[in-house]
Amino acid sequence: HNFPTYHTRDPYSAYQKAKKHIFYWVVDTVVELLDTFSFDFYPDIFSIENVFAFKSEGDAGAGVYLVHRPHLASFKPSKDDFSFDRFKNIIRVDEVVSKVTGHPVFYFDEGMYSSNTKKYKKDKTVEVLTGTLEECYMKAAKLTNTGYFWAIDNDVTVLDEFDRRFYVDRHHASHFHVWPKVNPSTGYIHQYGGLKLIPSEAIKHLKPNTAKLRKMSFKNKKPIKSEDIKTEDIPYDVVMLSYKEPEADANYAKLLEKVPNAKRVHGVKGIFHAHQKASQIADTKMFYVIDADAILLDEFEFDYFPTVWDEDTVHVWKSKNPINGLVYGFGGLKLFPTQLVRDAKEWKVDFTTSISDKFKAMPGTANYTAFNTNPYDTWKSAFRECTKLSSSIIQKSKQDETDERLEIWCTINNGAKYGEYSIAGANAGRDYGTKHAGDEDTLSKINDYDWLHQKFEEDT
């Protein structure tokens, strides 16, 4: 019987195309036919006016249908409510004719996570696509012929080998399926994503941008609560910034004990340029920055992974001041969005709080700031910080907190080493910041190390 066959996930489109036919076949794109099936079924005369559903292997629903179109047309079906499974005149044929098909797997290379990209380029079961997420998803949608494709984000490791065959029932045909994502330090699931099964027609229709794809902010998102298939975040790069600090080499050696693959930017003039260099050598979508005078607390671990909603946010941890006892963001560990820093064209006096509209002060303390290693570095650090505090240049700061911190900087040293230089630098910074408040060009000189050294010699 030479009935037309339509391979589709949309049975209504097949119904429309088959207007001139009495019978037609529908084969769901999520199944593939068994070699033993040859479309030779024909109903007996007593049951001819029906829809016949044929089994797929395992627990999958029917994937192949033989349809008597005139009888179906008598019900005047519409696109909105069209479903074979809800059709009361359906006969389920006790014959397995298909099995769930495997969907193609794509890994999206956005220019970071080079070792992960290298690994997948060697994997013949995965196709690597390069470009923005928007471009890659659209290309993948056009390349797949099963109606779905697997998407592996570049920032994760897939923990278990997964079966490419996954049956999507028609009630969830347009849903974005997402699998659990595990924090590598704690082993706990902290969000869903990393590995996804994407409906190609939805991508073609919605044309979502990169931000929407990264966040998977679709109403019809379906988390898969799987114990068998999970992904794990790849830890963020850690970069130390050093210039001429005498303790930099020793502190970097300590950092390597905790983070063996920590990177370093050394000798780059200007704080803005040093941060940009750090973003260029970072190979992860966010990266930690630790100053050369920072000593990590023994109990601190790099185990924080923000949700997708905070990946464009600058995070700052608290730091302990060894001279005046203050504990806040001064000299604290920072976590930056890599692309945001790479794309920055200029920076304001306080880079950390001005580079992004989103800023998050973390509740924990990561380090103490051992800036009192010599007279100049002690004076310099106090001068820079108190210029910022007195000029109110730090965005979203609370004035009462700022005033209290400034007063402590300018009056307390607890007899600490080089404490007198800290107080001298703090008072000089308060005077400079108060005098030039609102003049960003003049205030920005505090990020010029040559100017700072000259200022130190003048004031001391």
N, C-alpha and C positions, 0 to 999 in steps of 0.2 A: 504494500500500500504506500503510494508515494505522497504522503502528507508533508506539508511544509514544516520545517523545524526552526524554532526561534530560540536562540541562546540569550537569555536576559534575566535580570533580577526584577524586571518590571512586567508582570503578567498582563497588565492592562495595555501596554504598548503592543504586545504580541496579539492580544484580542483585537486591537484596532487594525493591525496589519493583515489579519487573516479574514477580512470581511468577505472575500470571495470563496472561502473554503468551508466545507462541512466539518472536517476534522483538521486539527493541527497539533503539533507537539510543542511543548515548552520545556526547555532544559535550563535549569537554574545555573548561573555562571559560577556558583560556589561549589558545584560538583563536577566530576568528570565521569564519563560513562565507562562501565566495565566492558571488557572485550567480548563478553558473552551476550551483550545486548545488541539487538539489530533492528529495532523499531518494527518488529513484525507482529506486534499485538493488535488484535482487532476484536472489539466487543461482540458478544452475541446479540441477537435481535431483540432480546427482552430487556437489555440494559444499555442500549446504544446511546440513549439521550442522557449522558452523564459526563462528569469529569473524572478521569481515572488517574489516581496518584500512585506512583511507584516508589518503593523504598530505597533509601540509601543505607550504606553500611553503618553499623554502630547506632548511636543515639541521634544521629542527624535526622531531620525531618525529610519529607518527600522532596526529591530534587528533579523528578521528571514527571510530566503530566501529558496525558492525551485528552484533548478537549473537543467536545461536540459543540461547535460554535452556535448554531441556531438555537439550541436549547438554552445555552448560556445567555444569548441575546434576549430571550423572552423575559428575563429578569431585569432588563434595562440597567445593567451595572454601570456605575460611575467610577471615575479614577480614584475618588477619595475613599470609597469603601470596597474597592475591588480586592478580593483575596480568595484564592482557591480553598484555603483551609477553612474559611467560614461558609463555604458553599454547601448547602444541605444535601444536594444531589452529588456527593462525591463518593466514589468507590475506591477503597484503598486496596490495591492489587498486592497480593502476598508474593512479591518477587523483588529481590534486590538487584537493581540495575545500575547503580552509581555509587560513588564514594566521594567524600569531601576532598576538594582539590587543595593543593598547597598554593599559598599566595606568594608573590614575589617579595623579596626583602631588599630594602634600600637603607643605606647608611648615608647621612647627610654631612658632607665635609664643608664646614663654614670657615676653614682656615686656622682652626685651633685643634688641640688634642691630636698632634701629629702622630704619636705612637699608636693611638687607637685607629686613626685613619690608615696607617701603614698596615696594621693587622687586618683590617677589613678588605684592603686592596688585594691581599693574598687569599682571601676567602672567596672561592668560586661560587658559593651559594648566595653571596651578597653583592649587590651592585652599588658602587659608590657614586653618588651624585655631588657635584660641587657647585656652590653658589649660595645665594640667600635661601632661607627656608621657603619663602614665597615661590621662588623659582624652582627649587628642588621638589616641593610637594606637587606643583603643577606638572612638572615633567614626569614624576612617578605616576601620577594619576593617568597620564596619557599612555604610559608604557604598559600598564597592567591590563590584562584581559579577563581577570576573574571578578572584577568589581571592587577588589580590595587590595591593599598592599601593606606590608609590615614596614614601619618606620623606626629605625634605631637612632636615637639622638647621639651626638658625638661626645657628650659629657658623661656617658655611662658605660659600665661593663655589664653585659648580659651574663648573669650568674650561671644559668643552666641552658643547655642546648634545648631549644624549643621546637615543637612540631609545627611546621609551617601550615599545616592543615588546621583550620579553625572554622567551625560551622557557625555562621551568623543567621539566626532565624529572621524571617521577614519582618517581625515586629520590631527588630532592632537593625533593620537593613541600612539605615542612614546614620547609625550611631558611631561615634568615635570611641573605640574600645581602648582603654589604657590599663597598663599593668603596674604592680607595686614597685616602688623605688625605695631602696634601702640606704640608710646612712652607714658608710663603711666602718665607722668607729664604734657605733652602738649596736649595729645589726638590726635596728628597728626600722620598720616602714615609716617614712615621714611624709610621703605624698605619692601620687600616682603619676606615671609618665616614664619617659626613657624608652620604653618599648610600647608601640601603639599599632593597632590595626585600623587603617584609615579607609573609609568609603570613597572610592575615586570619583564617583558622580557628584558627591557633596562638595569635593574640592573644586571640581570644574564649575559647579553652579555658584558656590559661595565666593570663590576667588579670595580666600582670606589672606590678610597680610602677615608679615613675619611675626609681629607682636602677638597676634591672635593665635597663630600656630604654636608659638613657643609656650604660651600659657594654656593652650587647649581650652580656650574660653568659649566653648560651644554648649548650647543648652542641652543638646542630645549627646552628652559625654557619658560613657558607661565604664566605671571602674570595675576591673575584674579582680575579685578577691582570691588571688591564686597563691598557693603555697609552693607550687612547682616552678612557676616562671616569675622571676624577679630581675630587676636591674639594680646596680649599685653605683652611686655617685663616684666619679673620679675626683680625688682630693684636689683642692685648689693649689696653685703654685704659691710659694712663699718667697718674697724677695726682700733682701736687706738693702737699704740705701745707706751708703757711707761716702764721706768726702775726705776729710783729713783727721777724723777722730782717732786719737792714739790707741783707743781700746777696740777699734773696729775689727781687727783681725781676730782678737781673742773672743769677742762676742759672736763673730760669725762661726768660729769653731764650735762654740757652745750651741749655737743654733743648729749646726749640722748634726750634732748628737741627737737632737730631738726630731729634726726634719732632714734626713740625709740628702734629699734632692733639692734643698733650698738654694735659691739663686741669689745673685748679688749684683748690684749696680754701684760701681765705685768711681769716684773722681769726676762725675758729671756736674758741671757748674750750673747752679740754679736749681731750686727745688722743683719747679715746674718741669724742667727738662729731665731731671732725674726720675720723676714719676712717669713721664712719658716713655723714657727708656725702659723702665720697669714693665710698663704695659706691653712694650714691644717684645720683650724676652719672655713674658708670661705666655703660656700655651693653653691656659684654661680661661673660661668665660668670666671668672672673677679671680682676683689675686690678692693675697695678703701683703701688706707693706709693714715692715718693722724697721725702726730707726736703728742706727749703729750703736746708740747709747742705751738701747733697751735690753733688759735682761728678763727673759720669760720666767714666770713663776713655775715652779716644779709641777704644780697641779694643773697648769693650763694645757689643754689639748686643742689641736686644730680640728675639732669635731663638729663645727657648726656648718650647716648647709641651709641657706634660706629657701623658702618656697619660691616658685616661679614668680610670685607677685612681688618679691623683694630682691630679685636679681639685678634690678636697676638702681638699687639703693646703696649708698655709702654707709658702711657699718664701722663704728669706732668703739673699742673696748676701753675701759678705765685703766689708768696707770697710777702707780704709787710714786709720789715725789719724795726722794730721800732727804731733802733739806727741810721743807716746811710741813710735811705730812699730808698735804692735799691728795685726794684720790678722785680724779676725774679724767677727762679725755686727753689732757696735755701729755704728749709723748706716747699715747696709747697705740696699740696695734690697730691697723685699719684693714678693711676689706673693701676693695674697689671693683666696680664693673669694668672689665678690661676694655671693651670697645668704647665705653664712655671716656676713659682717659686717653685712649689712642686718638679719638676724634676731637679732643679739646683743642681749641685754637689759642686760648689765653686763660690766665688764671687770675683770680683776685687775691687779695692779701692772705686770706685763709682759704687755701686750696680745698681742704677736706670738706668744709661746710658749704662751699660755693659751686663746686663742680656739678652737683646734682640737686634737683628740687627735693629729692628724697634722701633723708638723713636719719640714721637710726643709732641712738646711743645704746650700746649693749649693757646689760646689767652687771656683767662680771668684770673682774680685773684680770688682765692678761700679763702684766709686766710691771716692773718698776723702772723708772727712767734714771739711769746713772749718768746724768749729764754733768755732775760735779767732779770731773776728772782732772781739770786744770782751770786756772783763772779765766782764760778766754772763753772756753766752751760753757762754763758755768754762767758767766755774765751774758754771753750771747743768747743762751736758751731763755734766761729770765727776761732779757730785754725784748726778745721777739714776742714771747707770750704776753707780757704786760702791755706792749704796744697794742696788741689785738684786743685785750680786755678793756683798756682805757678808751680806745677809739670806737668801741661797740661794733667792730667790723664782723664779729662772729655771728652768722645768721642764726635766728631762732633761739638765741640765748636768753636767759632770764636775768633781768638787770640786777635783782637783789643777790642772786648767786654770783654774778660777775663782780659786783662791788665787794662782796665778802672775800672772794678768791684774790682779788687785786690787793686788798688790805693785808691779807696773810702773806702774799708774795713779798710785799714791800716792808714787812716788819718782823717776820719770824724766820730764824735759821736753825734753831735748836742746837747750836754749837756744831753743826755738821761741817765736814771738810769743804773749804771754799765757800762757806755760807755767806761770808761778807760780800763776796762777788755776786752771789745770787741776789742779795738785797740791793746792792748798787745797780745791777742790771735791771732789776724790777723797777726801781724808782726812776731810772733814766728812761725806761720803756714807757712808764706811766706818763712822764712829762712829754715824751715824743708823741705818744698816741693821743693825748689830750690836745696838744698843740695842733696836730695835723688831722684831727678827726674829720672825715668827709673827703679828704684829699687822697684818693686811692693811689695815684701815681707816686706821691711822696711816701705813703705808708708802705707801698710795695717794695721799697728799698730794703726792708727787713729780710727779704728773700735773696738778697745779693750778698754773698759771703765776703767778697772783697770790701764792700762798703761797711759791712758789720765790723770787720777787723779794724778798719780805719776809725770807726766810731768808738770802738772799745779803747783804742790807744788814746783818742782825744779825751774820753771821759775818765780814764784811769791814770 
